[in-house]
Amino acid sequence: MPIIELAKALRQHARVELWADDPAAKGDLKTFCEATGRVTDRLELEPFLRALVRGG
């Protein structure tokens, strides 16, 4: 679900900060960025996933 919300937010904003506690979110984020050309500017994994994502 976090990636779906991220995709929606990126339609309206150039950069979005994603926060997720879903263990699958890291892999989903990587796949999403590869498929859409988005870029992860910052990635933290502890205590939860926190990423800054922008258009590529």
C-alpha positions as CSV (number, residue, x, y, z in Angstrom):
1,M,0.0,0.0,0.0
2,P,2.8,2.6,0.7
3,I,3.9,2.5,-3.0
4,I,0.4,3.1,-4.3
5,E,0.1,6.2,-2.0
6,L,3.6,7.3,-3.2
7,A,2.6,7.0,-6.8
8,K,-0.5,9.1,-6.2
9,A,1.5,11.8,-4.3
10,L,4.1,12.0,-7.0
11,R,1.5,12.9,-9.6
12,Q,1.0,16.2,-7.7
13,H,4.4,16.8,-6.2
14,A,7.9,16.8,-7.5
15,R,9.4,15.2,-4.3
16,V,7.7,13.1,-1.8
17,E,8.9,11.7,1.5
18,L,7.8,8.1,2.1
19,W,7.5,6.6,5.6
20,A,6.6,2.9,5.9
21,D,6.8,0.2,8.4
22,D,5.9,-2.5,5.9
23,P,8.9,-4.9,5.6
24,A,8.2,-5.3,1.8
25,A,8.3,-1.6,1.2
26,K,12.1,-1.4,0.6
27,G,11.9,-4.0,-2.3
28,D,8.7,-2.4,-3.6
29,L,10.3,1.0,-3.6
30,K,13.3,-0.2,-5.6
31,T,11.1,-1.9,-8.2
32,F,8.9,1.2,-8.4
33,C,11.8,3.5,-9.0
34,E,13.3,1.2,-11.7
35,A,10.0,0.9,-13.5
36,T,9.1,4.6,-13.4
37,G,12.5,6.3,-13.6
38,R,12.0,7.9,-10.1
39,V,15.1,8.5,-7.9
40,T,15.5,7.8,-4.2
41,D,17.6,10.8,-2.9
42,R,17.7,9.5,0.7
43,L,17.0,6.1,2.2
44,E,16.9,5.3,5.9
45,L,15.9,1.8,7.2
46,E,15.9,2.2,10.9
47,P,13.6,2.3,12.9
48,F,11.4,2.2,9.7
49,L,11.8,2.9,6.0
50,R,12.1,6.6,5.3
51,A,12.8,7.7,1.7
52,L,12.8,11.0,-0.3
53,V,11.7,10.2,-3.8
54,R,11.7,12.5,-6.8
55,G,11.2,12.4,-10.6
56,G,14.2,11.1,-12.6
